[in-house]
Amino acid sequence: MRRTSGRAAIQRRSSRLLRTPTATEARSEREESLGLRGGAAGDADDDGANDSHVHDPDYGDDLDDHGRSRPRSRAAGNAYRASKIELPGKVRGVTKLANYRPMDYEYMSVEKSDTHEQKMVKLGIDESLLAPAPPHDPLAKWIGPRRGLVELSVTHDPVRQLVGGSAVRGKLWRPTQLRFRNAWPDGELVDDWYKMVYLDLYLRTRRFANRYFGVTDRRTFMGDLPTLGRFDSYWTRGLSDEFMYHASQVARQDNKCGGWEQLLISPETRPLLVQGIIALVLQNSVFDKLLFGASDKAQKVLDDSDALTIRMDGYQRTDLRSQTVRALMMHNTLTEFFWPAVDTLTTQITTLMLPLIKMLDAAFPQSRDTSLRCIYQDLHHIVAEAGYLSIGIRQSRTIFRFSWPEPGQSWDMDQDHSSGAVYDRSKAAAAEEDREHKRLWDEKHKATLAEQAARAKRLHDGKIKVPAGGAGGERVAPATNAATAALASVRSRPVRAMTADVQQGHATNTNAGDGDAAPPLDTPGPRRRGRPRRDTTNKSSGETGKERPATREASRRRSKSRKRTEGGAGFETARDAGGTTRPDWDHMYTPPSRVANVQIVMAPMLQRLTPHGPIGAARGVTQEKLMLAQVVYYCGRGDQGAEYAEAGPTLQQHVSGRRRASWLTPRRWFRLLAWLLSRLACLAVLGFAVFSGLTLLYGSADRAWEVLQAVAAPLFGREP
């Protein structure tokens, strides 16, 4: 019966949307989308689904011709007139005024999207067909838009912290609200519902970032911000510490492609960075909450229950939390303070992005054409849908896990690469870096080989200094005997063995004369004092004075070992004692290994863990991946220890270095000098005004000067 009534309600709603609405229906539709009907969360659906709105006994749901709530009793009417039509109390710093009447120029109608009806039927999300119009400011054409929270009718300083704080909204403008039509079932929602809502939230955030932060110049179709000087940085141009903290948690620089500056300059990475920051804010402020938009009392109950069950099993703990949440919500779709929490968090995110929006306004005229109200409105829908999904997660008895990849880690099967252009550019830069590294290695290797060849040539020419026999002086002797024998034995060996052989040959011929013959390398050397000579007698065969066969074969291999160069391969090989060919790694270039590493994280992976059977006696768990982590890769180093070299500099180190270096720029000193001159000019004008006033008061300039001296004397430690 309930399903039939639900289908009938959908058919009635669809037929009503297809025909042209009357003026009264259009006004009711507008007021309902603005949250002016039914308190803080909207009205109930036609099929009986309650939207968790808070009814007040003194205020009805009907509005008069001026957009005011009609009272239901005379006492309520007196209070209605005495309180100047203000709703009962300020809800978490956000004041809803019932005497607000939307102007025709503040909103404009938009066409329904292709997925409007599907979202309303499958997800229960009904999007408003109203969008904020540009602010009605006749001077905006010449002076540009007023980028500030004043445009949003927020009456206090910007909210810099993402925890705490409040925003008081005036009566000039307010955003439209999403309407959530479906009621929460008594059982569990299927995995497809969570998949579709989480995917829709991701796509909504992606469209928001590309629309407002991926702008390009209409004339050149380029979206890069102007390149700054060597000591200047976009990160030091008004971006808050909270923005830089969130950016450092979801992104890593690519030193081959501009480092940290390229993340803000490039129109390809800038929207991805903004999307990752918004996702991290939603994770900390929405999904990590035990119940988003709950009252203080309900939040205290959940905190106490969570602290008491800290040692319980995870599924039992989640089941108990689900029962508590369902009892606190009392079959309502939204929490009691859902929309005030959405307003506050949206204001904080807007303030977080405001300096970056101003940078884009200064560089692109297209960005200046966008109203801040449109940005706030789209952010409002993003936060509202995230809060709606978080309530659905807390209603479930299963475990949901958000897994954030670490920026800089290698690729994984649980990640989905979202932008190939960023990786292709990084890969091209890495290939260029490898070619440059190979060129430097070749130059150094050629210089080393040339030096070794020159040294071998000098040895071959016999220019070796040996002490003269008995003369006490030194003479240059052409020691061709030992040098020729040494070079002949090491001509085909690796270069690293040449020095030892030459030193051995030089030491052997230290006392040789001009006509002495060089002893063969196979014969044992002269007997060392204090150490017996090794016996080379073959005792098993009874022969004396002959070398063992194994020793003779080993010496033959050492004399015939050679070095050969592979044709055009650029590396050398040698033969070991067993005769097998092995590469000479000291003379072979090894390029660095490359691997895809995470640069920006746009969304974490969402998993759902469902036990088989009743909780406490489950026989296994089903692990369903609702959506993979959305990341962007860059071409990084894959060898051991290289990831630590690529980790620096961090964003904090980069910003600190640029701030210190900015003192070396002439523009900084010109600004400081201009500031000092302006302050001196203000003091001069103030002193002249005071002196003129005293002159008029006392009628004489001398008398005024004496009064000034008397007043200023104690300041300098003098007596008046």
C-alpha positions as a printed Julia matrix, in Angstrom:
720×3 Matrix{Float64}:
   0.0     0.0     0.0
   2.82    2.35    0.84
   4.64    1.53   -2.38
   1.52    2.26   -4.42
   1.02    5.62   -2.72
   4.68    6.45   -3.32
   4.35    5.72   -7.05
   1.17    7.78   -7.21
   2.94   10.67   -5.5
   5.8    10.49   -8.02
   3.3    10.48  -10.91
   1.45   13.47   -9.47
   4.73   15.32   -8.95
   5.89   14.53  -12.49
   2.62   15.7   -14.03
   2.8    18.89  -11.97
   6.33   19.58  -13.19
   5.37   19.08  -16.83
   2.6    21.67  -16.86
   3.04   25.41  -16.43
   2.74   26.33  -12.73
   0.5    29.13  -11.55
   1.81   32.22   -9.77
   0.85   30.84   -6.35
   2.52   27.49   -7.05
   5.64   29.2    -8.37
   5.89   31.32   -5.22
   5.37   28.28   -3.0
   8.03   26.38   -4.93
  10.46   29.28   -4.5
   9.76   29.68   -0.79
  10.1    25.95   -0.18
  13.46   25.82   -1.98
  14.66   28.74    0.13
  13.8    26.95    3.36
  11.06   29.42    4.33
   8.37   26.79    4.72
   8.34   24.12    7.36
  11.09   25.47    9.62
  14.71   24.52    9.1
  14.5    21.45    6.92
  11.51   21.65    4.57
   8.13   19.94    4.29
   7.01   16.36    4.31
   6.57   14.56    1.03
   3.24   13.58   -0.43
   3.79    9.91    0.4
   4.25   10.56    4.1
   8.03   10.87    4.29
   8.99   13.33    7.01
  11.83   15.73    6.24
  12.8    16.36    9.85
  11.49   19.9     9.99
  10.96   21.57   13.36
   7.41   22.86   13.86
   6.7    25.66   16.29
   3.2    25.89   17.83
   3.07   29.68   17.39
   4.01   29.7    13.72
   2.19   28.08   10.84
   3.45   26.83    7.53
   1.37   29.27    5.45
   2.83   32.59    4.36
   1.01   35.83    3.74
   1.44   38.14    0.77
   4.66   39.55    2.23
   6.3    36.19    2.82
   5.46   36.16    6.55
   4.2    33.21    8.57
   0.54   33.54    9.56
  -0.08   32.97   13.3
  -2.56   30.34   14.4
  -3.83   32.12   17.55
  -4.29   35.63   18.9
  -1.47   35.22   21.43
   0.76   34.06   18.68
  -0.37   37.05   16.6
   0.62   39.49   19.36
   4.01   37.87   19.68
   4.18   37.88   15.89
   3.76   41.64   15.71
   5.91   42.4    18.76
   8.93   40.38   17.67
   9.03   41.91   14.17
   8.62   38.57   12.49
  11.79   36.86   13.71
  11.82   33.11   13.98
  12.29   31.65   17.47
  15.94   32.08   18.38
  19.27   31.89   16.62
  20.14   28.37   15.6
  23.91   27.9    15.95
  24.64   31.44   14.86
  22.44   31.36   11.73
  19.34   33.52   11.96
  16.37   32.72    9.72
  14.13   35.74    9.24
  10.53   35.04    8.31
   9.95   38.51    6.87
  12.43   37.79    4.1
  10.89   38.12    0.67
  13.01   37.1    -2.32
  13.34   39.76   -4.97
  12.88   39.01   -8.64
  16.45   40.0    -9.49
  18.06   37.82   -6.78
  17.2    34.45   -8.34
  16.74   33.12  -11.82
  15.15   29.95  -13.11
  17.3    27.14  -14.48
  16.44   24.18  -16.66
  16.21   20.72  -15.24
  19.19   18.49  -15.82
  18.96   15.12  -17.52
  19.4    13.31  -14.22
  16.97   15.43  -12.2
  14.15   12.89  -12.13
  16.52    9.94  -11.65
  18.11   11.54   -8.61
  14.71   12.31   -7.13
  13.45    8.74   -7.61
  16.58    6.68   -6.83
  18.47    8.9    -4.38
  15.65   11.0    -2.93
  17.45   14.26   -3.8
  15.29   16.97   -5.36
  17.36   19.86   -6.68
  15.96   23.36   -6.78
  15.21   24.98  -10.13
  16.35   28.38   -8.84
  19.88   29.74   -9.07
  21.35   32.93   -7.63
  21.4    35.83  -10.05
  24.34   38.23  -10.2
  24.14   40.9    -7.49
  22.18   43.97   -8.51
  25.01   46.48   -8.38
  25.04   49.23  -11.05
  28.69   50.07  -10.31
  29.93   46.48  -10.63
  30.46   47.03  -14.36
  33.18   49.6   -13.66
  34.61   48.73  -10.26
  34.34   44.93  -10.52
  32.61   42.5    -8.15
  32.86   42.88   -4.4
  34.67   39.72   -3.38
  33.76   39.32    0.25
  31.25   37.81    2.62
  29.3    41.05    2.49
  27.94   39.85   -0.82
  26.59   36.79    1.0
  24.95   38.93    3.72
  27.24   37.55    6.42
  27.65   40.17    9.13
  30.96   39.33   10.78
  34.61   38.71    9.97
  35.56   35.69    7.84
  35.71   32.34    9.57
  39.35   31.27    9.38
  39.21   28.11   11.47
  37.38   25.04   10.24
  36.31   24.13   13.74
  33.94   26.22   15.77
  32.89   29.68   14.73
  29.52   30.85   13.49
  28.06   32.96   10.72
  25.12   35.31   11.19
  23.14   35.65    7.99
  21.19   38.82    7.39
  17.91   39.31    5.62
  19.26   40.25    2.21
  20.06   36.9     0.6
  20.07   33.18    1.36
  20.88   30.11   -0.74
  18.4    27.57   -2.0
  18.29   24.18   -0.35
  18.23   20.63   -1.62
  15.13   18.68   -0.66
  15.54   15.11    0.56
  12.29   13.28   -0.06
  12.9     9.69    1.03
  12.56    8.46    4.61
  15.14    6.14    6.12
  14.02    2.48    6.03
  13.94    0.24    9.07
  16.41   -2.14    7.47
  19.66   -1.65    5.62
  20.12    0.27    2.4
  21.7    -1.59   -0.49
  25.25   -0.94   -1.65
  24.08    0.64   -4.9
  22.44    3.52   -3.04
  25.68    4.43   -1.26
  27.62    4.03   -4.51
  25.34    6.39   -6.41
  25.24    9.06   -3.7
  29.01    9.0    -3.17
  29.63    9.08   -6.92
  27.17   11.96   -7.34
  28.93   13.86   -4.55
  32.3    13.31   -6.25
  31.0    14.43   -9.65
  29.32   17.48   -8.13
  32.59   18.5    -6.47
  34.49   17.86   -9.72
  32.13   20.1   -11.71
  32.4    22.82   -9.08
  36.21   22.82   -9.14
  36.43   22.79  -12.95
  33.84   25.54  -13.34
  35.24   28.09  -10.92
  38.95   27.19  -10.63
  39.73   25.82  -14.08
  38.95   29.08  -15.88
  40.88   30.09  -18.99
  41.41   33.3   -20.89
  38.82   33.79  -23.61
  41.34   35.39  -25.98
  44.24   32.96  -25.67
  42.38   29.9   -24.29
  45.19   29.55  -21.75
  44.53   29.05  -18.07
  48.01   29.42  -16.59
  48.52   32.13  -14.03
  51.31   34.61  -14.86
  54.74   33.32  -13.92
  56.19   35.18  -10.95
  59.74   36.13  -10.17
  62.32   33.95   -8.59
  61.66   35.2    -5.07
  57.87   35.55   -5.35
  55.19   32.92   -4.78
  51.44   32.57   -5.12
  51.38   30.69   -1.83
  52.37   33.88    0.0
  49.65   36.03   -1.58
  46.96   35.88    1.06
  46.41   32.13    1.31
  45.64   31.16    4.88
  47.55   28.65    6.97
  44.5    26.36    6.93
  44.53   26.3     3.12
  48.23   25.42    3.02
  47.77   22.75    5.69
  45.0    21.01    3.77
  46.95   21.34    0.51
  50.0    19.67    2.05
  47.83   16.76    3.23
  46.37   15.93   -0.19
  49.16   16.91   -2.64
  52.89   16.65   -3.27
  55.09   18.76   -5.49
  56.72   17.51   -8.67
  60.15   19.12   -8.78
  60.53   18.31  -12.47
  57.43   20.33  -13.43
  57.59   23.51  -11.38
  57.22   22.21   -7.83
  54.58   23.64   -5.54
  54.0    26.72   -7.7
  52.79   24.63  -10.62
  49.91   23.27   -8.54
  48.37   26.76   -8.46
  49.57   28.03  -11.84
  48.42   25.17  -14.08
  44.7    24.96  -14.97
  45.02   21.17  -14.93
  46.25   20.74  -11.36
  44.52   23.73   -9.74
  40.95   22.29   -9.89
  42.23   18.91   -8.71
  43.92   20.52   -5.72
  40.74   22.41   -4.81
  38.7    19.23   -5.11
  41.09   17.39   -2.8
  40.97   20.19   -0.22
  37.15   20.18   -0.23
  37.12   16.39    0.15
  39.46   16.59    3.15
  37.33   19.31    4.78
  34.21   17.18    4.3
  36.03   14.2     5.78
  37.05   16.09    8.92
  33.88   18.14    9.41
  31.11   15.86    8.11
  32.0    12.17    7.82
  34.1    12.01   10.99
  31.23   13.41   13.05
  29.17   10.91   14.99
  26.01   12.64   13.71
  26.19   15.68   11.45
  23.88   18.5    12.52
  22.92   16.97   15.86
  22.03   19.11   18.85
  24.38   19.55   21.77
  22.47   17.08   23.92
  22.36   14.44   21.2
  26.05   14.95   20.49
  26.85   14.48   24.18
  24.87   11.23   24.27
  26.76    9.9    21.25
  30.14   10.96   22.64
  29.48    9.27   25.99
  28.27    6.09   24.32
  31.29    6.05   22.01
  33.67    6.48   24.95
  32.02    3.71   26.98
  32.14    1.18   24.13
  35.74    1.86   23.13
  36.8    -1.73   23.97
  33.87   -3.47   22.32
  33.9    -5.3    19.01
  33.69   -2.98   16.03
  30.45   -4.4    14.64
  28.75   -4.44   18.04
  29.85   -0.88   18.61
  28.5     0.22   15.22
  25.21   -1.59   15.85
  24.74    0.19   19.18
  25.58    3.56   17.59
  23.07    2.9    14.81
  20.3     2.19   17.31
  21.16    5.36   19.24
  21.12    7.49   16.08
  17.76    6.1    14.98
  16.29    6.79   18.42
  17.6    10.36   18.47
  16.34   11.19   14.98
  12.84    9.8    15.64
  12.16    8.71   12.03
  13.15   12.09   10.62
  15.15   12.39    7.42
  17.48   15.15    8.63
  18.87   16.09   12.0
  17.59   18.97   14.07
  20.3    21.48   13.15
  21.19   20.12    9.73
  20.8    23.31    7.7
  22.53   25.6    10.23
  25.51   23.24   10.19
  25.49   23.28    6.38
  25.42   27.1     6.35
  28.33   27.38    8.77
  30.56   24.87    6.99
  29.78   26.38    3.58
  30.78   29.82    4.83
  34.05   28.43    6.17
  34.92   26.69    2.89
  34.05   29.83    0.92
  36.34   31.88    3.13
  39.06   29.27    2.68
  38.86   29.59   -1.12
  38.36   33.36   -1.27
  42.08   34.35   -1.67
  42.47   31.91   -4.56
  39.31   33.3    -6.18
  40.78   36.8    -5.95
  43.97   35.59   -7.67
  41.91   34.24  -10.55
  39.91   37.48  -10.7
  43.13   39.45  -11.14
  44.29   37.2   -14.01
  41.13   36.24  -15.91
  38.15   38.46  -16.8
  35.96   35.37  -17.03
  36.44   34.71  -13.33
  35.27   38.22  -12.47
  31.98   37.56  -14.28
  31.07   34.87  -11.75
  29.15   35.93   -8.68
  30.3    34.78   -5.27
  26.71   33.8    -4.6
  26.88   31.17   -7.34
  30.05   29.75   -5.79
  28.42   29.7    -2.38
  25.27   28.08   -3.76
  27.12   25.19   -5.39
  29.2    24.68   -2.25
  25.98   24.65   -0.24
  24.65   21.76   -2.32
  27.95   19.86   -1.94
  27.96   20.16    1.85
  24.25   19.3     2.08
  24.65   16.12    0.02
  27.71   15.11    2.07
  25.71   15.61    5.27
  22.85   13.55    3.85
  25.26   10.71    3.0
  26.86   10.87    6.45
  23.46   10.47    8.12
  22.81    7.42    5.94
  26.17    5.97    6.99
  25.43    6.53   10.69
  22.01    4.91   10.28
  23.61    1.7     9.01
  24.71   -1.19   11.23
  27.65   -1.98    8.96
  31.13   -0.46    9.0
  32.16    2.14    6.43
  35.85    2.87    5.98
  37.44    5.84    4.2
  40.99    5.07    3.01
  43.17    8.02    2.01
  46.27    7.33   -0.09
  49.47    9.0     1.06
  50.83   11.62   -1.37
  54.09   10.32   -2.8
  53.36    6.61   -2.44
  53.49    4.27   -5.43
  50.43    3.35   -7.45
  48.05    0.73   -6.15
  45.13   -1.34   -7.43
  42.77    0.49   -5.06
  43.4     3.79   -6.86
  41.84    5.26   -9.97
  43.95    7.62  -12.1
  41.8    10.6   -13.08
  44.0    12.84  -15.24
  46.38   11.57  -17.88
  47.58   15.03  -18.94
  49.36   15.65  -15.64
  51.16   12.3   -15.77
  52.13   12.7   -19.44
  53.71   16.06  -18.75
  55.61   14.64  -15.77
  56.72   11.64  -17.81
  58.1    13.88  -20.57
  59.99   15.94  -17.98
  61.38   12.75  -16.41
  62.59   11.51  -19.82
  64.35   14.82  -20.42
  65.94   14.62  -16.97
  67.17   11.08  -17.66
  68.68   12.15  -20.98
  70.54   14.99  -19.3
  71.76   12.62  -16.59
  72.97   10.17  -19.27
  74.82   12.96  -21.1
  76.63   14.05  -17.94
  77.54   10.44  -17.16
  78.95    9.92  -20.66
  81.09   13.04  -20.4
  82.46   11.99  -17.04
  83.07    8.43  -18.24
  84.9     9.59  -21.36
  87.09   11.88  -19.28
  87.96    8.98  -16.97
  88.85    6.69  -19.87
  90.99    9.39  -21.48
  92.87    9.93  -18.24
  93.5     6.21  -17.86
  94.66    5.9   -21.48
  97.07    8.8   -21.06
  98.49    7.23  -17.94
  98.94    3.88  -19.7
 100.68    5.62  -22.6
 103.13    7.29  -20.26
 103.88    3.94  -18.69
 104.32    2.38  -22.12
 106.83    5.06  -23.13
 108.94    4.09  -20.15
 109.02    7.48  -18.46
 109.43    6.02  -14.97
 111.67    7.51  -12.32
 113.85    4.94  -10.59
 116.74    5.53   -8.16
 120.25    5.45   -9.75
 122.36    2.5    -8.56
 124.91    3.75   -5.99
 124.98    7.32   -7.34
 122.65    8.68   -4.69
 120.72   10.69   -7.27
 117.82    9.88   -9.66
 117.82    9.2   -13.36
 115.08    8.49  -15.88
 115.41    4.94  -17.18
 113.33    3.43  -19.99
 111.97    0.58  -17.92
 110.48   -1.13  -20.92
 111.05   -4.58  -19.51
 108.59   -4.49  -16.6
 106.2    -1.95  -18.2
 105.82   -3.96  -21.4
 105.21   -7.17  -19.51
 102.67   -5.52  -17.19
 100.75   -3.88  -20.06
 100.74   -7.14  -22.0
  99.15   -8.96  -19.09
  96.45   -6.37  -18.35
  95.7    -5.15  -21.87
  92.43   -7.12  -21.95
  91.53   -6.77  -18.26
  89.09   -4.27  -16.74
  90.54   -0.83  -16.22
  90.17   -1.04  -12.46
  92.76   -3.89  -12.35
  95.37   -1.96  -14.34
  96.69    0.09  -11.47
  97.42   -2.95   -9.29
  99.22   -4.78  -12.12
 101.28   -1.76  -13.04
 102.23   -1.25   -9.42
 103.22   -4.92   -9.23
 105.35   -4.63  -12.36
 106.96   -1.43  -11.11
 107.72   -2.98   -7.76
 109.19   -6.06   -9.42
 111.57   -3.97  -11.52
 112.64   -1.59   -8.79
 116.24   -2.84   -8.69
 116.45   -3.76  -12.39
 118.98   -2.16  -14.65
 118.81   -1.16  -18.28
 119.68   -4.57  -19.62
 117.95   -6.77  -17.07
 115.3    -9.07  -18.43
 111.88   -8.96  -16.83
 110.99  -12.11  -14.93
 107.84  -13.88  -16.13
 104.69  -13.21  -14.18
 104.11  -16.93  -13.63
 107.29  -17.46  -11.6
 107.18  -16.87   -7.88
 108.67  -13.6    -6.65
 111.69  -13.18   -4.44
 111.58  -14.66   -0.99
 110.39  -12.26    1.67
 112.4   -11.93    4.83
 110.93  -13.66    7.86
 108.36  -15.68    5.89
 108.92  -19.15    4.31
 108.35  -19.64    0.61
 105.31  -21.69   -0.4
 106.19  -25.22   -1.42
 105.14  -25.89   -5.02
 106.27  -29.53   -5.06
 103.73  -32.01   -6.34
 104.08  -34.56   -3.53
 101.46  -36.91   -4.9
 103.37  -37.46   -8.16
 106.79  -37.39   -6.55
 107.98  -34.57   -8.8
 109.94  -31.67   -7.38
 110.56  -28.22   -8.74
 107.44  -28.29  -10.91
 104.3   -26.2   -10.53
 100.99  -27.84   -9.68
  98.61  -28.26  -12.65
  95.86  -26.23  -10.96
  98.23  -23.37  -10.25
  99.57  -23.5   -13.82
  96.03  -23.42  -15.28
  94.98  -20.51  -13.07
  98.02  -18.48  -14.07
  97.3   -19.22  -17.74
  93.72  -17.93  -17.33
  94.93  -14.77  -15.62
  97.37  -14.07  -18.43
  94.76  -14.68  -21.16
  91.88  -12.76  -19.53
  90.73   -9.88  -21.68
  88.3    -7.04  -21.8
  85.95   -6.57  -24.7
  83.42   -3.89  -25.5
  79.98   -4.79  -26.78
  79.36   -3.17  -30.14
  77.61    0.14  -29.54
  76.03   -0.97  -26.27
  77.97    1.46  -24.12
  79.13   -1.04  -21.47
  82.06   -3.4   -21.02
  82.2    -7.09  -20.15
  84.9    -9.32  -18.7
  85.38  -13.04  -18.17
  85.54  -14.38  -14.67
  87.6   -17.36  -13.44
  85.02  -19.81  -14.8
  85.14  -18.33  -18.3
  81.6   -16.88  -18.27
  80.96  -13.36  -19.55
  79.81  -10.86  -16.94
  79.0    -7.13  -17.33
  81.38   -4.62  -15.9
  78.92   -2.59  -13.82
  81.5     0.09  -13.08
  81.5     1.09  -16.76
  77.81    0.6   -17.62
  75.17    3.35  -17.33
  72.12    2.36  -15.32
  69.13    4.71  -15.81
  67.02    5.47  -12.73
  63.86    3.44  -12.36
  60.59    5.32  -12.79
  57.19    4.54  -11.3
  53.82    6.29  -11.04
  53.49    7.97   -7.64
  50.49    9.74   -6.13
  50.6    13.52   -6.54
  47.05   14.7    -5.69
  44.27   12.85   -3.86
  40.8    14.05   -4.89
  38.65   11.54   -2.99
  39.32    8.64   -0.62
  38.31    5.05   -1.22
  35.01    4.08    0.43
  34.52    0.5     1.59
  31.59   -1.21    3.28
  32.13   -4.19    5.58
  28.99   -6.31    6.05
  29.05   -9.34    8.39
  27.44  -12.64    7.38
  24.78  -13.51    9.89
  23.84  -11.81   13.16
  26.36   -9.51   14.78
  28.37  -11.38   17.39
  27.98  -14.73   15.63
  28.95  -13.76   12.09
  30.62  -16.25    9.79
  32.69  -13.98    7.65
  32.56  -10.47    6.27
  31.75   -9.11    2.81
  34.05   -6.27    1.82
  32.52   -4.12   -0.91
  34.49   -1.29   -2.53
  31.9     1.39   -3.19
  34.39    3.63   -5.02
  38.14    3.56   -5.54
  40.39    6.37   -4.42
  40.54    9.11   -7.06
  44.14   10.25   -7.52
  46.5    11.85  -10.03
  49.93   10.34  -10.64
  53.27   11.86  -11.5
  56.35   10.09  -12.86
  58.61    9.65   -9.84
  61.63    7.65   -8.79
  61.15    4.02   -7.87
  64.59    3.08   -6.56
  65.23    2.72   -2.85
  65.78    6.0    -1.04
  64.66    8.18   -3.96
  61.23    8.82   -2.48
  62.85   10.62    0.43
  64.77   12.86   -1.96
  61.57   13.7    -3.86
  59.66   14.51   -0.67
  61.4    17.85   -0.25
  60.92   20.64   -0.01
  57.66   20.47    1.89
  55.08   23.19    1.39
  56.01   24.81    4.69
  59.69   24.87    3.73
  58.84   26.25    0.3
  56.7    29.06    1.69
  59.23   29.93    4.41
  62.04   30.09    1.86
  60.07   32.33   -0.47
  59.1    34.65    2.37
  62.73   35.02    3.42
  63.84   35.54   -0.16
  61.15   38.14   -0.77
  63.1    40.59    1.4
  65.77   40.64   -1.31
  63.4    41.98   -3.95
  63.38   45.75   -4.6
  59.59   45.77   -4.64
  59.46   44.74   -0.99
  61.76   47.61    0.0
  59.76   50.05   -2.13
  56.6    48.94   -0.36
  58.23   49.35    3.04
  59.5    52.8     2.1
  56.08   53.8     0.8
  54.48   52.57    4.02
  56.9    54.62    6.15
  56.37   57.73    4.02
  52.6    57.36    4.26
  52.77   57.07    8.05
  55.03   60.11    8.26
  52.64   62.04    6.04
  49.73   61.08    8.29
  51.66   62.25   11.35
  52.54   65.51    9.61
  48.92   66.16    8.67
  47.78   65.32   12.19
  50.42   67.63   13.73
  49.49   70.46   11.42
  45.8    70.04   12.3
  46.57   70.07   16.04
  48.81   73.12   15.69
  46.16   74.97   13.66
  43.52   74.17   16.26
  45.7    75.43   19.11
  46.49   78.58   17.15
  42.81   79.3    16.69
  42.15   78.47   20.33
  44.86   80.7    21.85
  44.92   83.3    19.08
  48.69   83.18   18.65
  51.1    80.76   17.03
  53.74   81.4    19.7
  51.3    80.53   22.45
  50.31   77.34   20.6
  53.96   76.37   20.21
  54.57   76.86   23.95
  51.6    74.64   24.76
  52.93   71.91   22.45
  56.36   72.12   24.07
  54.83   71.86   27.52
  52.85   68.79   26.51
  55.78   67.08   24.76
  58.42   67.82   27.42
  57.46   64.92   29.76
  57.64   62.52   26.84
  61.34   63.31   26.35
  62.2    63.42   30.06
  62.41   67.19   30.31
  60.77   69.62   32.61
  58.14   71.85   31.03
